């Protein structure tokens, strides 16, 4: 199926590894051009080089108020356009209510929440009809995940922001979508599993709760993200799509 991605230009944040990287890889594979970001300049450069000539890396922190304008400018200067953005940020530190400090909450708010709002707000001002803004959130939008209290507090708020933005931008022909990953086999998920006393048992228990009886792969997530960002999904906006192997039971 041709998703209509050839020569379209996207910014993908947090794309040196994990879900952001998987989405960037699939976009490039389908003919798009991408500006990828991360905090570490060396890792960003290496990730962009692996993606090939249709990718460029820019080292920025999502919490930097100047980052959104820099990224849109890089897309226009390097590839001559800007068709959409996928806002993917690293997960906040794990912990229960008593474990997380004010400093951790504030840092996560700046990066995960306010950084995402700034990126979306800047993109909204730059996109033309047919543009798209995507958010990589979490299944915690619907149901809290034990031990991820900060994420549980911030992700649902971003989902609400995304839905509000979809209402505002719809009349301009700009779409806003969200992806809600469950247990995807990324470094982040393996690191969280490793915090338990028995990581193998933790994984087995997690797989047993998934109707497909396995963790998802980054490639599966990347294909889903590429579709939602593509013109092939032109009548989808305001949606929060679980990518979780069937764990979400509600509608």
JOMO-V596147 format. One record per residue. N is the residue number from 1. RES is the residue in three letters. SS is DSSP state (h for helix, s for strand, l for the rest). NEAR is the number of other C-alpha atoms within 10 Angstrom. Layout:
BEGIN
n: (N;N)
res: (RES;RES)
ss: (SS;SS)
near: (NEAR;NEAR)
END
This chain:
BEGIN
n: (1;2;3;4;5;6;7;8;9;10;11;12;13;14;15;16;17;18;19;20;21;22;23;24;25;26;27;28;29;30;31;32;33;34;35;36;37;38;39;40;41;42;43;44;45;46;47;48;49;50;51;52;53;54;55;56;57;58;59;60;61;62;63;64;65;66;67;68;69;70;71;72;73;74;75;76;77;78;79;80;81;82;83;84;85;86;87;88;89;90;91;92;93;94;95;96;97;98;99;100;101;102;103;104;105;106;107;108;109;110;111;112;113;114;115;116;117;118;119;120;121;122;123;124;125;126;127;128;129;130;131;132;133;134;135;136;137;138;139;140;141;142;143;144;145;146;147;148;149;150;151;152;153;154;155;156;157;158;159;160;161;162;163;164;165;166;167;168;169;170;171;172;173;174;175;176;177;178;179;180;181;182;183;184;185;186;187;188;189;190;191;192;193;194;195;196;197;198;199;200;201;202;203;204;205;206;207;208;209;210;211;212;213;214;215;216;217;218;219;220;221;222;223;224;225;226;227;228;229;230;231;232;233;234;235;236;237;238;239;240;241;242;243;244;245;246;247;248;249;250;251)
res: (UNK;UNK;UNK;UNK;UNK;UNK;UNK;UNK;UNK;UNK;UNK;UNK;UNK;UNK;UNK;UNK;UNK;UNK;UNK;UNK;UNK;UNK;UNK;UNK;UNK;UNK;UNK;UNK;UNK;UNK;UNK;UNK;UNK;UNK;UNK;UNK;UNK;UNK;UNK;UNK;UNK;UNK;UNK;UNK;UNK;UNK;UNK;UNK;UNK;UNK;UNK;UNK;UNK;UNK;UNK;UNK;UNK;UNK;UNK;UNK;UNK;UNK;UNK;UNK;UNK;UNK;UNK;UNK;UNK;UNK;UNK;UNK;UNK;UNK;UNK;UNK;UNK;UNK;UNK;UNK;UNK;UNK;UNK;UNK;UNK;UNK;UNK;UNK;UNK;UNK;UNK;UNK;UNK;UNK;UNK;UNK;UNK;UNK;UNK;UNK;UNK;UNK;UNK;UNK;UNK;UNK;UNK;UNK;UNK;UNK;UNK;UNK;UNK;UNK;UNK;UNK;UNK;UNK;UNK;UNK;UNK;UNK;UNK;UNK;UNK;UNK;UNK;UNK;UNK;UNK;UNK;UNK;UNK;UNK;UNK;UNK;UNK;UNK;UNK;UNK;UNK;UNK;UNK;UNK;UNK;UNK;UNK;UNK;UNK;UNK;UNK;UNK;UNK;UNK;UNK;UNK;UNK;UNK;UNK;UNK;UNK;UNK;UNK;UNK;UNK;UNK;UNK;UNK;UNK;UNK;UNK;UNK;UNK;UNK;UNK;UNK;UNK;UNK;UNK;UNK;UNK;UNK;UNK;UNK;UNK;UNK;UNK;UNK;UNK;UNK;UNK;UNK;UNK;UNK;UNK;UNK;UNK;UNK;UNK;UNK;UNK;UNK;UNK;UNK;UNK;UNK;UNK;UNK;UNK;UNK;UNK;UNK;UNK;UNK;UNK;UNK;UNK;UNK;UNK;UNK;UNK;UNK;UNK;UNK;UNK;UNK;UNK;UNK;UNK;UNK;UNK;UNK;UNK;UNK;UNK;UNK;UNK;UNK;UNK;UNK;UNK;UNK;UNK;UNK;UNK;UNK;UNK;UNK;UNK;UNK;UNK)
ss: (l;l;l;l;l;l;l;l;s;s;s;s;l;l;l;l;l;h;h;h;h;h;h;h;h;h;h;h;h;l;l;l;s;s;s;s;s;s;l;l;h;h;h;h;h;h;h;h;h;h;h;l;l;l;s;s;s;s;s;l;l;l;l;l;l;l;h;h;h;h;h;h;h;h;h;h;h;h;h;l;l;l;l;s;s;s;s;l;l;l;l;l;l;l;s;l;l;l;l;l;l;h;h;h;h;h;h;h;h;h;h;h;h;h;h;h;h;h;h;h;h;h;h;h;h;h;l;l;l;l;l;s;s;s;s;s;l;l;h;h;h;l;l;l;l;l;l;s;h;h;h;h;h;h;h;h;h;h;h;h;h;h;h;h;h;h;h;h;h;h;l;l;l;l;s;s;s;s;s;s;s;l;l;s;l;l;h;h;h;h;h;h;h;h;l;l;l;l;h;h;h;h;h;h;h;h;h;h;l;l;l;l;l;l;l;s;l;h;h;h;h;h;h;h;h;h;h;h;h;l;h;h;h;l;l;l;l;l;l;s;s;s;s;l;l;l;l;l;l;l;l)
near: (4;11;16;15;22;15;17;22;28;30;30;27;32;25;29;24;19;22;28;26;24;22;27;33;25;21;28;23;16;20;17;22;30;31;26;30;31;25;16;13;14;12;17;23;19;13;23;24;14;11;20;12;11;19;25;23;27;21;19;21;20;28;20;14;14;13;20;24;14;12;27;24;15;20;23;14;11;15;19;12;18;26;27;30;28;30;24;24;26;19;17;19;17;17;15;12;11;7;11;15;10;8;9;15;17;13;14;22;19;19;20;25;21;19;22;25;20;21;26;25;14;16;23;22;9;14;21;15;13;15;26;29;29;25;25;23;26;27;23;20;21;16;11;16;13;11;15;19;21;22;25;20;15;20;24;19;13;21;24;13;15;26;18;13;22;21;15;14;20;15;10;14;16;23;30;30;24;26;24;21;20;22;21;22;16;16;12;15;16;14;11;15;17;14;11;12;9;10;15;12;12;16;18;13;12;15;17;13;13;18;12;13;15;18;20;20;14;20;18;15;23;20;18;16;27;25;20;25;28;23;18;15;14;16;10;14;24;20;17;23;19;19;21;22;19;13;16;17;5;5;3)
END
